[in-house]
Amino acid sequence: MLPVSLYSVAIIQRVLSASVTVDKEVISSIGRGVLVFAAVAPGDSEKEAQQIANKVIKMKLWDDENGGRWKKSVMDINGEVLCVSQFTLLARTKKGTKPDFHGAASPDEASRLYRYFVDTVKEGYQAERVKDGRFQAMMEVALVNDGPVTLELQAGNPSGGSSEAAS
């Protein structure tokens, strides 16, 4: 039996622009805003998806007009959001050199919760400013990182470790 997830995770990047291409066709693109890589683990629920969605739109990633650091969210700057499903975030890599993906939810459950996550981001912000990739597609994601600023967002009660990491 697989361990139950103690928390959901997403990677959020502050970007000047980002796009998703599938089969050589750009299916989504944004300007200034955030790119979100989201994963669904076994045991995740709507509660965790809601927590991550709220953090995506409210996380303070930009400076204000007076030089105040980390004062504005994507909502405050009227930015855009691009969500991309990425089960590989949940790979286990402690043993050997081949990633183990058993920490990801089944495709049906992951699809349902990922869709709920994207819809929750849209409901909490402006639906027309939220785009996403194509679930289970082989996607090419291009971005111009702003900073760079990259954070790990967690929901629930992680057992130890840092709740955010910058790179």
Salt bridges, closest charged atoms under 4 A:
GLU46 OE2 - ARG112 NH1 2.47
ASP63 OD2 - ARG69 NH1 3.81
GLU65 OE2 - LYS72 NZ 2.36
ASP76 OD2 - LYS60 NZ 3.43
GLU80 OE2 - LYS131 NZ 3.71
ASP100 OD1 - HIS102 ND1 2.56
GLU109 OE2 - ARG112 NH2 2.73
ASP119 OD1 - ARG115 NE 3.92
ASP132 OD2 - ARG115 NH1 3.26
ASP146 OD2 - ARG14 NE 3.39
